[in-house]
Amino acid sequence: MIRNYYTEAYSSAVSPSVSDTLLIDGRTKSETPQGAWKQYNIYIGDSPASLPVTTTTDNNAVNASTNVSLKSPNPLIKAGMIVKGTGLPDAGLAIASVTDASNYVLASADTIAADATLTYTYAASSKIKVHTVNNEAITFHNPVKGTILPVSVVQVYATGTEGGVENLVALS
């Protein structure tokens, strides 16, 4: 008999609440007794392998605007990234939102020459902070996309989870 341990081990999957006060299932941590915490394994859906994440050289000219458009789509560009390049401030500008793979909105207006070399990165390297069923807060640095954290988790913190770690799945 062949057994599939992976599918037998996890019976359900949910998108976790990422919060400094809520458990993964949405209950308030301070109001829920530790013995009633439901534990999960966390699957890392997205996490950049290295920084910077991507570079483009195909933008349309931007003249004192927040709207940036690319001639070719780049799905690696995400809200919360920092874009740096010729003519931009040394610290770069934050990407406030992404309309689609070819268009995004900067947090503040600027002027960018057409076909400028633009580099996209996060302000910090990727990390995820979780609270375990053993009542410990643990931070995992540079978690690998497509892996499952090696601890039983009850909470994923919003503060301390950054750098492109997203699309998490809580498996139970």
N, CA, C and O atoms as a DFTB+ gen file, in Angstrom:
688 C
 N C O
     1  1       0.836      -1.176       0.000
     2  2       0.000       0.000       0.000
     3  2       0.886       1.246       0.000
     4  3       1.834       1.333       0.780
     5  1       0.584       2.192      -0.857
     6  2       1.319       3.450      -0.921
     7  2       0.478       4.508      -0.215
     8  3      -0.715       4.657      -0.482
     9  1       1.131       5.247       0.700
    10  2       0.430       6.300       1.416
    11  2       0.970       7.649       0.981
    12  3       2.170       7.807       0.756
    13  1       0.100       8.594       0.870
    14  2       0.512       9.958       0.555
    15  2       0.470      10.744       1.854
    16  3      -0.575      11.269       2.236
    17  1       1.606      10.824       2.529
    18  2       1.660      11.477       3.827
    19  2       1.376      12.969       3.744
    20  3       0.816      13.541       4.679
    21  1       1.751      13.608       2.644
    22  2       1.546      15.043       2.528
    23  2       0.066      15.391       2.548
    24  3      -0.343      16.280       3.294
    25  1      -0.753      14.707       1.739
    26  2      -2.170      15.059       1.695
    27  2      -2.910      14.578       2.937
    28  3      -3.928      15.160       3.313
    29  1      -2.415      13.530       3.575
    30  2      -3.048      13.080       4.804
    31  2      -2.700      13.993       5.976
    32  3      -3.482      14.121       6.918
    33  1      -1.531      14.626       5.921
    34  2      -1.079      15.454       7.028
    35  2      -1.845      16.765       7.129
    36  3      -2.046      17.266       8.235
    37  1      -2.275      17.333       6.014
    38  2      -2.965      18.614       6.016
    39  2      -4.370      18.438       5.465
    40  3      -4.557      18.031       4.319
    41  1      -5.349      18.750       6.294
    42  2      -6.729      18.569       5.860
    43  2      -7.370      19.858       5.372
    44  3      -8.391      19.820       4.686
    45  1      -6.777      21.010       5.722
    46  2      -7.352      22.269       5.264
    47  2      -6.269      23.336       5.150
    48  3      -5.186      23.213       5.722
    49  1      -6.586      24.376       4.402
    50  2      -5.678      25.498       4.225
    51  2      -6.485      26.787       4.244
    52  3      -7.560      26.869       3.651
    53  1      -5.950      27.796       4.935
    54  2      -6.608      29.099       5.008
    55  2      -5.565      30.182       4.796
    56  3      -4.370      29.971       5.001
    57  1      -6.040      31.331       4.385
    58  2      -5.179      32.505       4.306
    59  2      -5.095      33.088       5.717
    60  3      -6.119      33.488       6.270
    61  1      -3.904      33.147       6.310
    62  2      -3.816      33.566       7.710
    63  2      -4.046      35.059       7.921
    64  3      -3.720      35.879       7.063
    65  1      -4.615      35.398       9.080
    66  2      -4.675      36.791       9.504
    67  2      -3.246      37.186       9.868
    68  3      -2.631      36.552      10.725
    69  1      -2.714      38.221       9.230
    70  2      -1.374      38.721       9.563
    71  2      -1.596      39.948      10.426
    72  3      -1.984      41.007       9.934
    73  1      -1.341      39.794      11.743
    74  2      -1.707      40.822      12.701
    75  2      -0.852      40.710      13.950
    76  3      -0.392      39.626      14.307
    77  1      -0.647      41.831      14.602
    78  2       0.086      41.823      15.866
    79  2      -0.808      41.469      17.054
    80  3      -0.301      41.271      18.158
    81  1      -2.117      41.386      16.857
    82  2      -3.035      41.103      17.960
    83  2      -3.928      39.889      17.736
    84  3      -4.488      39.355      18.693
    85  1      -4.071      39.440      16.479
    86  2      -4.983      38.338      16.183
    87  2      -4.245      37.036      15.923
    88  3      -3.138      37.029      15.385
    89  1      -4.870      35.944      16.313
    90  2      -4.369      34.622      15.957
    91  2      -4.643      34.376      14.475
    92  3      -5.393      35.129      13.854
    93  1      -4.050      33.343      13.908
    94  2      -4.230      33.041      12.494
    95  2      -5.703      32.899      12.133
    96  3      -6.119      33.325      11.055
    97  1      -6.491      32.309      13.015
    98  2      -7.913      32.082      12.733
    99  2      -8.790      33.313      12.969
   100  3     -10.010      33.233      12.830
   101  1      -8.180      34.462      13.329
   102  2      -8.924      35.704      13.490
   103  2      -9.360      36.022      14.903
   104  3      -9.854      37.120      15.159
   105  1      -9.188      35.077      15.842
   106  2      -9.549      35.359      17.228
   107  2      -8.493      36.262      17.872
   108  3      -7.331      36.250      17.467
   109  1      -8.900      37.041      18.870
   110  2      -7.975      37.915      19.578
   111  2      -7.088      37.087      20.494
   112  3      -7.579      36.341      21.342
   113  1      -5.778      37.223      20.319
   114  2      -4.822      36.419      21.075
   115  2      -4.952      36.646      22.588
   116  3      -4.938      35.689      23.362
   117  1      -5.078      37.913      23.009
   118  2      -5.127      38.222      24.440
   119  2      -6.395      37.687      25.116
   120  3      -6.416      37.509      26.334
   121  1      -7.440      37.431      24.342
   122  2      -8.700      36.945      24.909
   123  2      -8.885      35.435      24.748
   124  3      -9.879      34.879      25.214
   125  1      -7.930      34.771      24.089
   126  2      -8.042      33.335      23.838
   127  2      -7.026      32.592      24.689
   128  3      -5.828      32.845      24.559
   129  1      -7.463      31.677      25.561
   130  2      -6.514      30.937      26.398
   131  2      -5.529      30.140      25.531
   132  3      -5.896      29.626      24.474
   133  1      -4.280      30.045      25.991
   134  2      -3.252      29.363      25.224
   135  2      -3.654      27.937      24.851
   136  3      -3.320      27.472      23.762
   137  1      -4.353      27.251      25.718
   138  2      -4.784      25.884      25.437
   139  2      -5.788      25.786      24.293
   140  3      -5.996      24.705      23.743
   141  1      -6.414      26.913      23.927
   142  2      -7.398      26.923      22.848
   143  2      -6.813      27.442      21.526
   144  3      -7.533      27.542      20.533
   145  1      -5.524      27.768      21.506
   146  2      -4.903      28.235      20.275
   147  2      -4.862      27.105      19.262
   148  3      -4.435      25.997      19.586
   149  1      -5.295      27.369      18.060
   150  2      -5.226      26.382      16.988
   151  2      -3.883      26.553      16.279
   152  3      -3.490      27.665      15.926
   153  1      -3.190      25.438      16.078
   154  2      -1.855      25.504      15.483
   155  2      -1.873      25.173      13.996
   156  3      -2.692      24.382      13.527
   157  1      -0.960      25.789      13.274
   158  2      -0.857      25.633      11.825
   159  2       0.607      25.498      11.426
   160  3       1.513      25.850      12.182
   161  1       0.812      24.983      10.228
   162  2       2.106      25.062       9.578
   163  2       1.962      26.119       8.491
   164  3       0.958      26.148       7.781
   165  1       2.960      26.987       8.359
   166  2       2.874      28.095       7.414
   167  2       3.675      27.795       6.155
   168  3       4.872      27.514       6.210
   169  1       2.984      27.862       5.018
   170  2       3.595      27.707       3.699
   171  2       3.953      29.096       3.182
   172  3       3.112      29.995       3.196
   173  1       5.192      29.282       2.725
   174  2       5.662      30.562       2.208
   175  2       5.354      30.615       0.709
   176  3       5.994      29.923      -0.083
   177  1       4.381      31.432       0.325
   178  2       3.986      31.532      -1.078
   179  2       4.951      32.360      -1.899
   180  3       5.317      31.959      -3.004
   181  1       5.372      33.505      -1.389
   182  2       6.320      34.372      -2.092
   183  2       7.355      34.904      -1.116
   184  3       7.031      35.313      -0.001
   185  1       8.611      34.891      -1.561
   186  2       9.725      35.451      -0.810
   187  2      10.880      35.595      -1.785
   188  3      11.327      34.604      -2.362
   189  1      11.375      36.822      -1.979
   190  2      12.451      36.984      -2.956
   191  2      13.716      36.247      -2.522
   192  3      14.085      36.254      -1.348
   193  1      14.370      35.614      -3.490
   194  2      15.590      34.858      -3.205
   195  2      16.761      35.786      -2.932
   196  3      17.670      35.432      -2.181
   197  1      16.751      36.965      -3.530
   198  2      17.838      37.911      -3.331
   199  2      17.356      39.323      -3.614
   200  3      16.296      39.525      -4.206
   201  1      18.147      40.294      -3.185
   202  2      17.847      41.700      -3.452
   203  2      18.972      42.271      -4.294
   204  3      20.115      41.876      -4.063
   205  1      18.756      43.153      -5.237
   206  2      17.450      43.638      -5.664
   207  2      16.644      42.545      -6.362
   208  3      17.190      41.529      -6.792
   209  1      15.358      42.768      -6.464
   210  2      14.461      41.763      -7.022
   211  2      14.483      41.764      -8.548
   212  3      14.538      40.705      -9.174
   213  1      14.440      42.961      -9.147
   214  2      14.405      43.045     -10.611
   215  2      14.878      44.416     -11.067
   216  3      14.952      45.353     -10.273
   217  1      15.197      44.526     -12.351
   218  2      15.621      45.782     -12.979
   219  2      14.886      45.920     -14.306
   220  3      14.660      44.933     -15.006
   221  1      14.510      47.165     -14.648
   222  2      13.874      47.416     -15.938
   223  2      14.620      48.537     -16.667
   224  3      15.303      49.350     -16.043
   225  1      14.482      48.567     -17.980
   226  2      15.040      49.645     -18.809
   227  2      14.048      50.011     -19.906
   228  3      14.439      50.440     -20.992
   229  1      12.769      49.840     -19.613
   230  2      11.758      50.046     -20.659
   231  2      10.556      50.854     -20.189
   232  3       9.426      50.593     -20.603
   233  1      10.800      51.840     -19.320
   234  2       9.688      52.666     -18.848
   235  2       9.399      53.797     -19.826
   236  3      10.286      54.246     -20.552
   237  1       8.154      54.250     -19.838
   238  2       7.799      55.462     -20.567
   239  2       8.217      56.655     -19.711
   240  3       8.342      56.525     -18.493
   241  1       8.433      57.804     -20.325
   242  2       8.833      59.005     -19.590
   243  2       7.754      59.383     -18.572
   244  3       6.558      59.259     -18.835
   245  1       8.206      59.845     -17.410
   246  2       7.318      60.297     -16.345
   247  2       7.668      61.749     -16.062
   248  3       8.829      62.065     -15.798
   249  1       6.676      62.640     -16.114
   250  2       6.926      64.062     -15.910
   251  2       6.128      64.563     -14.721
   252  3       4.932      64.832     -14.834
   253  1       6.796      64.688     -13.578
   254  2       6.173      65.189     -12.342
   255  2       4.855      64.467     -12.052
   256  3       3.819      65.095     -11.835
   257  1       4.920      63.155     -12.052
   258  2       3.726      62.339     -11.843
   259  2       4.055      61.173     -10.919
   260  3       5.222      60.868     -10.673
   261  1       3.014      60.531     -10.414
   262  2       3.192      59.316      -9.610
   263  2       2.984      58.063     -10.446
   264  3       3.321      56.963     -10.009
   265  1       2.435      58.218     -11.635
   266  2       2.107      57.064     -12.482
   267  2       3.291      56.675     -13.359
   268  3       3.832      57.505     -14.090
   269  1       3.687      55.416     -13.282
   270  2       4.787      54.903     -14.093
   271  2       4.254      53.739     -14.920
   272  3       3.558      52.863     -14.407
   273  1       4.592      53.743     -16.210
   274  2       4.188      52.633     -17.067
   275  2       5.420      52.042     -17.741
   276  3       6.363      52.751     -18.092
   277  1       5.384      50.734     -17.910
   278  2       6.462      50.000     -18.552
   279  2       5.995      49.532     -19.925
   280  3       4.810      49.270     -20.129
   281  1       6.926      49.428     -20.859
   282  2       6.587      48.960     -22.201
   283  2       6.384      47.444     -22.231
   284  3       5.662      46.921     -23.080
   285  1       7.028      46.748     -21.296
   286  2       6.875      45.293     -21.165
   287  2       6.440      44.975     -19.739
   288  3       6.973      45.569     -18.803
   289  1       5.499      44.067     -19.539
   290  2       5.040      43.742     -18.186
   291  2       6.150      43.116     -17.338
   292  3       6.996      42.379     -17.845
   293  1       6.131      43.422     -16.045
   294  2       7.081      42.834     -15.104
   295  2       6.314      42.455     -13.834
   296  3       6.102      43.309     -12.974
   297  1       5.898      41.198     -13.700
   298  2       5.096      40.774     -12.546
   299  2       5.880      40.722     -11.236
   300  3       5.286      40.479     -10.185
   301  1       7.195      40.941     -11.266
   302  2       8.000      40.926     -10.033
   303  2       7.881      42.225      -9.247
   304  3       8.265      42.274      -8.078
   305  1       7.356      43.275      -9.868
   306  2       7.225      44.568      -9.199
   307  2       5.978      44.547      -8.324
   308  3       4.879      44.255      -8.795
   309  1       6.165      44.865      -7.026
   310  2       5.072      44.785      -6.047
   311  2       4.955      46.085      -5.258
   312  3       5.920      46.839      -5.136
   313  1       3.769      46.335      -4.729
   314  2       3.570      47.462      -3.826
   315  2       4.462      47.267      -2.601
   316  3       4.638      46.147      -2.123
   317  1       5.013      48.350      -2.105
   318  2       5.904      48.288      -0.944
   319  2       7.373      48.230      -1.318
   320  3       8.240      48.407      -0.462
   321  1       7.660      47.984      -2.586
   322  2       9.052      47.988      -3.041
   323  2       9.566      49.422      -3.116
   324  3       8.796      50.382      -3.094
   325  1      10.881      49.538      -3.205
   326  2      11.550      50.810      -3.421
   327  2      12.142      50.758      -4.829
   328  3      12.797      49.783      -5.196
   329  1      11.908      51.815      -5.619
   330  2      12.496      51.892      -6.957
   331  2      13.606      52.951      -6.911
   332  3      13.412      54.058      -6.409
   333  1      14.765      52.580      -7.448
   334  2      15.913      53.483      -7.508
   335  2      16.383      53.579      -8.944
   336  3      16.200      52.649      -9.729
   337  1      16.989      54.706      -9.287
   338  2      17.514      54.855     -10.635
   339  2      17.941      56.277     -10.916
   340  3      17.812      57.160     -10.068
   341  1      18.454      56.489     -12.124
   342  2      18.942      57.794     -12.553
   343  2      17.846      58.844     -12.420
   344  3      16.732      58.663     -12.913
   345  1      18.175      59.937     -11.753
   346  2      17.225      61.034     -11.593
   347  2      16.330      60.913     -10.374
   348  3      15.660      61.879     -10.009
   349  1      16.301      59.750      -9.736
   350  2      15.478      59.567      -8.531
   351  2      16.315      59.860      -7.288
   352  3      17.543      59.804      -7.354
   353  1      15.681      60.170      -6.162
   354  2      16.439      60.394      -4.930
   355  2      17.304      59.171      -4.600
   356  3      16.941      58.046      -4.943
   357  1      18.434      59.386      -3.941
   358  2      19.346      58.283      -3.604
   359  2      18.653      57.169      -2.824
   360  3      18.954      55.991      -3.012
   361  1      17.728      57.547      -1.952
   362  2      17.010      56.549      -1.148
   363  2      15.950      55.821      -1.965
   364  3      15.417      54.800      -1.530
   365  1      15.644      56.349      -3.155
   366  2      14.608      55.747      -3.985
   367  2      13.231      56.247      -3.607
   368  3      13.076      57.070      -2.704
   369  1      12.232      55.737      -4.311
   370  2      10.844      56.083      -4.040
   371  2      10.038      54.812      -3.800
   372  3      10.264      53.789      -4.445
   373  1       9.116      54.889      -2.884
   374  2       8.268      53.735      -2.574
   375  2       7.197      53.565      -3.646
   376  3       6.680      54.541      -4.190
   377  1       6.878      52.314      -3.936
   378  2       5.769      52.006      -4.836
   379  2       4.528      51.854      -3.962
   380  3       4.437      50.934      -3.149
   381  1       3.578      52.766      -4.139
   382  2       2.366      52.779      -3.310
   383  2       1.401      51.673      -3.705
   384  3       0.801      51.030      -2.843
   385  1       1.248      51.448      -5.016
   386  2       0.333      50.406      -5.478
   387  2       0.741      49.963      -6.879
   388  3       1.440      50.676      -7.599
   389  1       0.286      48.773      -7.240
   390  2       0.540      48.233      -8.568
   391  2      -0.814      48.054      -9.247
   392  3      -1.677      47.332      -8.748
   393  1      -0.990      48.712     -10.379
   394  2      -2.240      48.624     -11.130
   395  2      -2.310      47.294     -11.872
   396  3      -3.308      46.577     -11.797
   397  1      -1.238      46.979     -12.585
   398  2      -1.088      45.703     -13.284
   399  2       0.400      45.508     -13.540
   400  3       1.203      46.317     -13.074
   401  1       0.794      44.473     -14.256
   402  2       2.208      44.147     -14.441
   403  2       2.964      45.186     -15.264
   404  3       4.190      45.124     -15.348
   405  1       2.254      46.148     -15.877
   406  2       2.912      47.189     -16.671
   407  2       2.756      48.591     -16.098
   408  3       3.315      49.539     -16.649
   409  1       2.010      48.746     -15.005
   410  2       1.723      50.080     -14.454
   411  2       1.738      50.053     -12.933
   412  3       1.177      49.156     -12.304
   413  1       2.396      51.061     -12.355
   414  2       2.387      51.189     -10.898
   415  2       2.359      52.658     -10.502
   416  3       2.574      53.544     -11.329
   417  1       2.088      52.902      -9.217
   418  2       1.943      54.254      -8.691
   419  2       2.984      54.471      -7.603
   420  3       3.107      53.675      -6.671
   421  1       3.738      55.571      -7.738
   422  2       4.738      55.934      -6.735
   423  2       4.076      56.638      -5.553
   424  3       2.994      57.206      -5.696
   425  1       4.715      56.603      -4.401
   426  2       4.186      57.276      -3.210
   427  2       4.269      58.794      -3.346
   428  3       3.487      59.511      -2.722
   429  1       5.210      59.297      -4.155
   430  2       5.298      60.732      -4.402
   431  2       5.700      60.972      -5.858
   432  3       6.363      60.145      -6.482
   433  1       5.287      62.110      -6.372
   434  2       5.533      62.427      -7.780
   435  2       7.015      62.688      -8.035
   436  3       7.731      63.200      -7.176
   437  1       7.452      62.325      -9.233
   438  2       8.830      62.586      -9.645
   439  2       8.881      62.564     -11.161
   440  3       7.886      62.274     -11.825
   441  1      10.059      62.875     -11.702
   442  2      10.281      62.854     -13.132
   443  2      11.317      61.777     -13.436
   444  3      12.378      61.733     -12.814
   445  1      11.001      60.907     -14.398
   446  2      11.893      59.810     -14.767
   447  2      12.021      59.825     -16.289
   448  3      11.018      59.853     -17.003
   449  1      13.257      59.807     -16.779
   450  2      13.489      59.776     -18.227
   451  2      13.016      58.445     -18.802
   452  3      12.994      57.433     -18.102
   453  1      12.640      58.450     -20.074
   454  2      12.228      57.218     -20.754
   455  2      13.397      56.238     -20.790
   456  3      14.552      56.635     -20.947
   457  1      13.085      54.979     -20.644
   458  2      14.056      53.879     -20.723
   459  2      15.198      54.003     -19.712
   460  3      16.320      53.574     -19.979
   461  1      14.907      54.586     -18.560
   462  2      15.903      54.694     -17.487
   463  2      16.148      53.312     -16.880
   464  3      15.264      52.454     -16.900
   465  1      17.327      53.104     -16.351
   466  2      17.600      51.859     -15.631
   467  2      17.016      52.013     -14.237
   468  3      17.491      52.829     -13.447
   469  1      15.987      51.230     -13.935
   470  2      15.299      51.289     -12.642
   471  2      15.479      49.954     -11.932
   472  3      15.269      48.890     -12.515
   473  1      15.867      50.028     -10.676
   474  2      16.099      48.832      -9.871
   475  2      15.047      48.776      -8.779
   476  3      14.770      49.781      -8.124
   477  1      14.460      47.601      -8.582
   478  2      13.370      47.411      -7.629
   479  2      13.842      46.486      -6.510
   480  3      14.366      45.399      -6.756
   481  1      13.645      46.938      -5.292
   482  2      14.090      46.168      -4.141
   483  2      13.133      46.416      -2.978
   484  3      12.197      47.205      -3.099
   485  1      13.363      45.755      -1.873
   486  2      12.620      46.019      -0.642
   487  2      13.545      46.760       0.306
   488  3      14.765      46.637       0.205
   489  1      12.980      47.528       1.224
   490  2      13.782      48.284       2.181
   491  2      14.561      47.357       3.111
   492  3      15.608      47.738       3.633
   493  1      14.056      46.152       3.318
   494  2      14.710      45.181       4.194
   495  2      14.683      43.818       3.530
   496  3      13.858      43.556       2.655
   497  1      15.588      42.957       3.950
   498  2      15.572      41.595       3.420
   499  2      14.327      40.881       3.933
   500  3      13.709      41.316       4.905
   501  1      13.968      39.795       3.280
   502  2      12.724      39.105       3.624
   503  2      12.829      38.415       4.982
   504  3      13.842      37.808       5.329
   505  1      11.740      38.538       5.726
   506  2      11.650      37.844       7.013
   507  2      10.191      37.695       7.409
   508  3       9.328      38.463       6.983
   509  1       9.937      36.690       8.233
   510  2       8.595      36.458       8.758
   511  2       8.710      36.201      10.256
   512  3       9.522      35.390      10.702
   513  1       7.883      36.909      11.024
   514  2       7.858      36.742      12.482
   515  2       6.575      36.017      12.851
   516  3       5.481      36.424      12.462
   517  1       6.725      34.934      13.610
   518  2       5.574      34.121      14.005
   519  2       5.585      33.884      15.509
   520  3       6.606      34.044      16.178
   521  1       4.426      33.500      16.020
   522  2       4.279      33.087      17.415
   523  2       3.950      31.599      17.392
   524  3       3.043      31.167      16.679
   525  1       4.684      30.824      18.168
   526  2       4.494      29.374      18.128
   527  2       3.495      28.904      19.173
   528  3       3.125      29.644      20.084
   529  1       3.073      27.675      19.021
   530  2       2.156      27.057      19.971
   531  2       2.809      26.948      21.358
   532  3       2.112      26.820      22.364
   533  1       4.156      27.000      21.408
   534  2       4.895      26.956      22.680
   535  2       5.082      28.338      23.288
   536  3       5.883      28.506      24.208
   537  1       4.345      29.339      22.778
   538  2       4.351      30.706      23.293
   539  2       5.701      31.393      23.110
   540  3       6.172      32.099      24.002
   541  1       6.323      31.183      21.945
   542  2       7.587      31.832      21.615
   543  2       7.409      32.655      20.342
   544  3       6.710      32.238      19.418
   545  1       8.040      33.820      20.301
   546  2       8.085      34.615      19.074
   547  2       9.396      34.293      18.368
   548  3      10.470      34.402      18.960
   549  1       9.305      33.894      17.093
   550  2      10.483      33.511      16.309
   551  2      10.444      34.245      14.977
   552  3       9.392      34.358      14.348
   553  1      11.605      34.743      14.554
   554  2      11.724      35.387      13.250
   555  2      12.582      34.526      12.345
   556  3      13.686      34.126      12.718
   557  1      12.069      34.237      11.144
   558  2      12.803      33.499      10.129
   559  2      13.287      34.498       9.082
   560  3      12.479      35.212       8.488
   561  1      14.585      34.555       8.854
   562  2      15.179      35.469       7.887
   563  2      15.372      34.762       6.555
   564  3      15.802      33.610       6.505
   565  1      15.049      35.466       5.476
   566  2      15.169      34.941       4.110
   567  2      14.499      33.578       3.938
   568  3      15.141      32.636       3.474
   569  1      13.224      33.456       4.303
   570  2      12.543      32.173       4.101
   571  2      12.446      31.865       2.613
   572  3      12.265      32.768       1.797
   573  1      12.564      30.623       2.271
   574  2      12.573      30.208       0.871
   575  2      11.141      30.032       0.370
   576  3      10.316      29.375       1.004
   577  1      10.873      30.635      -0.778
   578  2       9.567      30.503      -1.423
   579  2       9.263      29.025      -1.655
   580  3      10.110      28.271      -2.133
   581  1       8.036      28.625      -1.309
   582  2       7.613      27.246      -1.546
   583  2       7.929      26.284      -0.420
   584  3       7.745      25.076      -0.570
   585  1       8.408      26.805       0.720
   586  2       8.712      25.926       1.853
   587  2       7.677      26.098       2.959
   588  3       6.869      27.026       2.947
   589  1       7.728      25.175       3.913
   590  2       6.858      25.226       5.083
   591  2       7.744      25.463       6.297
   592  3       8.750      24.776       6.476
   593  1       7.376      26.435       7.134
   594  2       8.172      26.721       8.333
   595  2       8.198      25.499       9.243
   596  3       7.194      24.797       9.360
   597  1       9.338      25.233       9.893
   598  2       9.487      24.018      10.699
   599  2       8.964      24.128      12.138
   600  3       9.496      23.477      13.038
   601  1       7.937      24.938      12.359
   602  2       7.351      25.100      13.696
   603  2       5.833      25.128      13.592
   604  3       5.284      25.408      12.526
   605  1       5.160      24.840      14.690
   606  2       3.702      24.958      14.767
   607  2       3.369      26.389      15.146
   608  3       3.785      26.866      16.202
   609  1       2.624      27.076      14.300
   610  2       2.401      28.510      14.415
   611  2       0.949      28.802      14.800
   612  3       0.025      28.136      14.333
   613  1       0.762      29.820      15.669
   614  2      -0.583      30.266      16.039
   615  2      -0.852      31.691      15.569
   616  3      -2.006      32.109      15.474
   617  1       0.221      32.441      15.273
   618  2       0.080      33.845      14.889
   619  2       1.209      34.224      13.937
   620  3       2.351      33.799      14.111
   621  1       0.874      35.040      12.917
   622  2       1.868      35.643      12.042
   623  2       1.800      37.146      12.309
   624  3       0.759      37.773      12.111
   625  1       2.918      37.717      12.761
   626  2       2.956      39.134      13.097
   627  2       3.034      40.004      11.849
   628  3       3.734      39.674      10.892
   629  1       2.301      41.130      11.868
   630  2       2.419      42.113      10.797
   631  2       3.740      42.858      10.950
   632  3       4.441      43.095       9.966
   633  1       4.080      43.231      12.192
   634  2       5.351      43.876      12.474
   635  2       6.407      42.785      12.528
   636  3       6.340      41.887      13.367
   637  1       7.380      42.866      11.634
   638  2       8.422      41.851      11.594
   639  2       8.273      40.891      10.425
   640  3       9.149      40.057      10.195
   641  1       7.177      40.997       9.685
   642  2       7.010      40.226       8.455
   643  2       7.096      41.234       7.320
   644  3       6.225      42.089       7.161
   645  1       8.178      41.119       6.522
   646  2       8.425      42.149       5.506
   647  2       9.363      41.647       4.421
   648  3       9.765      40.484       4.412
   649  1       9.700      42.535       3.518
   650  2      10.672      42.225       2.486
   651  2      10.155      41.309       1.395
   652  3      10.927      40.568       0.786
   653  1       8.846      41.352       1.142
   654  2       8.288      40.561       0.060
   655  2       7.740      39.212       0.456
   656  3       7.345      38.429      -0.408
   657  1       7.704      38.914       1.772
   658  2       7.097      37.652       2.209
   659  2       5.575      37.859       2.183
   660  3       5.026      38.663       2.936
   661  1       4.915      37.111       1.295
   662  2       3.467      37.255       1.147
   663  2       2.874      35.989       0.553
   664  3       3.586      35.020       0.290
   665  1       1.584      36.008       0.348
   666  2       0.844      34.840      -0.158
   667  2       1.082      33.624       0.741
   668  3       1.381      32.528       0.267
   669  1       0.943      33.844       2.031
   670  2       1.116      32.779       3.015
   671  2      -0.125      31.899       3.039
   672  3      -1.233      32.363       2.769
   673  1       0.071      30.628       3.362
   674  2      -1.033      29.695       3.517
   675  2      -0.845      28.974       4.840
   676  3       0.223      28.418       5.098
   677  1      -1.876      28.978       5.682
   678  2      -1.853      28.259       6.953
   679  2      -2.470      26.885       6.740
   680  3      -3.636      26.766       6.361
   681  1      -1.669      25.842       6.989
   682  2      -2.118      24.467       6.775
   683  2      -2.422      23.821       8.115
   684  3      -1.654      23.946       9.069
   685  1      -3.557      23.126       8.175
   686  2      -3.888      22.408       9.422
   687  2      -4.269      20.983       9.117
   688  3      -4.581      20.218      10.030
